[in-house]
Amino acid sequence: MATPPSLCIDNLKQALNSADIGQHPVEVHGALVGLVCGGVEQEGLAWVNPLLDLMNDGQALPPDLQQLILELYQDTVARLGDMEFGFTPLLPEEEASLSERVEALSLWTQSFLTGLAIIQPALNKASADVREVIQDLSEIARVEFDVSDDEESEAAFVELHEFVRMAAILCYSEFGPEPELGDSEPSAALH
């Protein structure tokens, strides 16, 4: 069973605070996902230095925080590679106020775009779909936090959340590793 987002956020927040790193857990996850979706080499630890540059000026992290982030990375890669689209941005759960969730989505999106841009500096050469999604994500990153807790605003948030989720998956499909074809037999060759 997966760990609920609130526990992931709380554990990560506690570890970040203990290390005197002034980032919100959603920013760390957003940057990490941006690096992965941008196509950072997934074998080995190629993702570590760019993430450390973003979250701690390139400085090493305490072991407990390193372990949490490694687990978050492994979970992220597994979920993005899942053909059933098991990936979702790490955000506060529904019990949090809508304003808090909107702010978290904005922070996550800003960090995602930063991570993506570090690995893919030539985003203007991406496919038209990805360029359009990046532009839309830029708008979402600037969304207003002062929203009313009503059904219409909640529905709008759900749509934004789903758009951000699918945008990350689209970027991963364009810049990430080629999907493995599995052990299926090759089709008959033409002679």
N, C-alpha and C positions, 0 to 999 in steps of 0.2 A: 504494500500500500504506500502511496506517495505521501511525503510529508506535506501537510497543509502550508500554503504560502505564508500564513501569519507566523508559523513556527520558523520557517526559513528566514523570513524577514527579521523576526525577533532575534534569532541566533546570530545572524549576520550583523545586525545593528549592535548587539552586545559586543561582538568581536571587534567591529570597527571602532566602537567607543573605547574599548580597552586598549586599542592600538593608537588612539588619538588621531584617527583618520576621520575627517569631517565630511564623509560622503554618506548619502542615504543608500541603503541596500539596493533600492531599485536602480540607482545610478550605476552601481557596480555590475548588476546583472545586465543592464542595458548596454554598457560598454563591452562586457564580455560577449554578449550575443552579437553586437555589432562587429566585433573582431572575427567571430566565427562565421557570421553571414557574409563578411567581406572576403572570406577565403583564406584566413590565416592557416598556415600549415597545421594540421591536426595531429600529426605524428610528433611525438616528443613534446617539448614545452615551448614551442615557438610563440605561443600566445601570452606567455607569462610576462616578458619584458614590456610589450606594448601596454598590457593591462596595468602593470606596476607604474609605468610612465603616466598613465591617466589617473590612477587613483592615489599614488603615493610618491609622486616626483621621482619615480625610478628606484625608490628605496625598498629594501626587502621587508617582508611582512612577518609578524610573529607566527610561530608554527601553528597555533590553533586557527588563526585566520587563513593561513596558507591552505590548511586542510579543508576548511569550509569552502574556499574558493575553488580548490581542485575538484571537490565533490559537485559544486555548482557547475563547473565547466563540463565534467563528465556527463552530468544529467542533461545539460543543454545540448551537447553534441548528440547524445542518444535520442533526445526528443526531436531535434531538428532532422535527424536522419530517419525518423519513423515515418513510414509512408501513410500512416493513419493520422498524421498531423497532431501528434501528442504535445507539440510545443505550445507554450503560452508565456507571455511576459510575466515576470515575478512582480505582482502587485498586491496591495492590501486586499483582504477579503471583503465581501459585501457588508459585513458588520461595520466597517469603517465608514465615515461620512462620505458622501459623494464628492464633496470638495477635496477631501484628502485623497480619494482615489483618482480624481482628475489631475491633481497636482503630481501624484506619483506617476501617472501615465505620461504626463508632460516631461518629467525628469527622466523617466526611462527612455522616452523617445529621443530626447536631446543627447543622452549618453550613447544610445544605439547609433545615432547618426555620426557622432564623433568617432566611435570605434570603427564604424564602417569606412569613414573617410580616411582613417589612418592606414588601413589595409588596402583600400581602393581609392587612391588619390585621383584617378582619372574617371570619376563617376560620370562625367559628361560624355564618356564614350560607351557607357552602358546601354542596354537596350532601351527603346522608347518607353516600355512599360516600367522598367526600373527607374528611369529618370523621372517619370510622372509620379511614381510612388514616393521617391525621395522628396520631391517638391511638396506632395501632400503631407508627408511626415514632418517637414519643416514647419508647415502650418500648425499641425497638431502640437508640436513642441512649444508653440507660442499660445496655446489655448488659455483662456481665462480660468482662474481657479474658483472664482466666486460664482457658484451655481446653486440653484435651489434644489432641495431634496424632493423632487416630484417625479411622477412616472415618466413624463416626457424627457426630462433631463437624464433620468436613469437609462431610458431607452437609447438616447443619444450617446451616452457613455459606452453602453454595450456595443453599439455600432463602431465607435472609435476604437475600442479595445480590440474588436474582431479585425478591423482594418489594419491596425498596427501588427497584430499577430500574423495576418496573411502577408503583409508587406515584408516582414522578416523572413518568412518562408520563401517568398519570391526572390529576395536577395540571396538567400542561401542556395536556392536552385540555380541562380545565375552564376554566383561567384564561388560557391562551395565545391567540395569534391564531387567528381563524377559518381553517380550512384552505381553500386556494385550490381552486376547482372545476376549474381547468384551462381548456382551450380547447374543451371539448365544446359542442355545439350545445344551446341551451336546449330544453327539452321543449315540446311544443305547448301553447299557452295555451288555457284554457277560455273559451268565449265566453258 
